Every structure is written in structure tokens, then in C-alpha cells.
Amino acid sequence: MRRSMVWRGALMLGALLLGTGAHAMPVATFLTKAEALEKKGPLALFSSDLKLLTKQIKSDALSLRSERLAAKAAGRPTAFCPPEGGAKLTDKDILVAMQAVPAASRGSTDTRAALRAFMARRYPCRA
């Protein structure tokens, strides 16, 4: 029963995210805002861009989780396989994920795709 509630919750969350038009931003935009925040130093804590980037990564992570759980439930392969307790990412991990996107592709690659690629490298699925 508990597992079915988790699946239902994940699917509802996915529908909610899709229904509200949540979408990822281009990696170039993310990195520009992150660089500007870094230059602000401690004052960055008061910036609305910090909240925006944090919200974006949380939305991307929830969307990727829903995508992974839906693929798993449908018997399809998943892009990544995090540990049982879940994946913990730091701000440095997020920057590494975004900076891994080639400079020429940053304008056309969204943060969700960059995060998915990072997770696939960090948590590959074992056959």
C-alpha cells in the first residue's frame, strides 16, 4: 500500500509540474546568474536570483525523479540509478553539472538535461 501511494504521489507531482508549465532554463542563463551571485559574495543570500536558481534546480530534480519513477514503473530503462536513500547534490555538484555542458551548447541545453547527464555519470545503472 505504501509503495502505491509513493507512485501515485510521484505521478501527481509530475502532472502538477507539467500542468503549471514548469520548465528548465538554458544552462547559459543559469551560469550567468550563478556567476553574478558569486561576485556578490555574502550579499547573494538576499538576491532573488538565488531563490530563482534554487527553485529551478529543485523543480528539475523533482521532474527527473518523476521521469525516472515513471520509466521504472513502465519497465523502461532509466537514465540514472541513484542510491536507495536518494541522491544528495551540493551547490558545487550543480555547477559542475552545468559547466560540463560545452560552451557552444549552453544556450540550447536546458538545466534539466544538464542535470540528467550529470546524474547519469554519477549514478550509472548497473545491468
Buried (B, 14 or more C-beta within 10 A) or exposed (E): EEEEEEEEEBBEBBEEBEEEEBBBBBBBBBBEBBEEBEEEEEEBEEBEBBEBBEEBBEBBBBBBBBBBBBEBEEEEEBBBBBEEEEBEBEEEBBBBBBBEBEEEEBEEBBBBBBBBBBBBEBBEEEE
